């Protein structure tokens, strides 16, 4: 009878332990970083900005579509000083080399303002071995998502220039290996106290 219990219990214990360890990955931390309000993807954001026509679109039209700093947290209002810092004129570039809208912006001075749009949707998920991660031997983090940025330049209330950029697809893996595991940070702590 004892022999039969061992032959049944050993495989059963192995199966239960396998399920328990496989399920441990679900206990690893996950995080996300989002700053989006209107658009759910890179392509949708790109299309929205591409619909803006310089020398035709007005600030009130953008406000009607929800594109204004007061209602959309992804939009920052830039002053003339902020805009001029983004396009540093100097030894490498002259005002004549800029697009017409930017030339008019610099000529307008304080009447030139801009909207800077920054949207991101990045999710971070720790993957790998639960025990190695928990005891800080190896931490693997996968990051996926997208980010989008745009600049809409105005002279008074008329759009004179637009520019878009960003990453349509983010797929990164960060791997941190600490051979001493939880003791790895002790060196930093001891060094900090030695300097005090």
Buried (B, 14 or more C-beta within 10 A) or exposed (E): EEEEEEEEEEEEEEEEEEEEEEEBBEEBEEEEEEEBBBBEBBEEBBEBBEEBEBEEBEBEBBBEEEBBBEEBEBBEEBEBEEBBEEBEEEEEEEEEEBBEBBBBBBEBEEEBBBBBBBBBBBBBBBBBBBEBBBEBBBBBBBBBBBBBBBBBBBBEBBBBBBBBEBBEEBEEEEEEEBEEEEEBEEEEEEEEEEEE
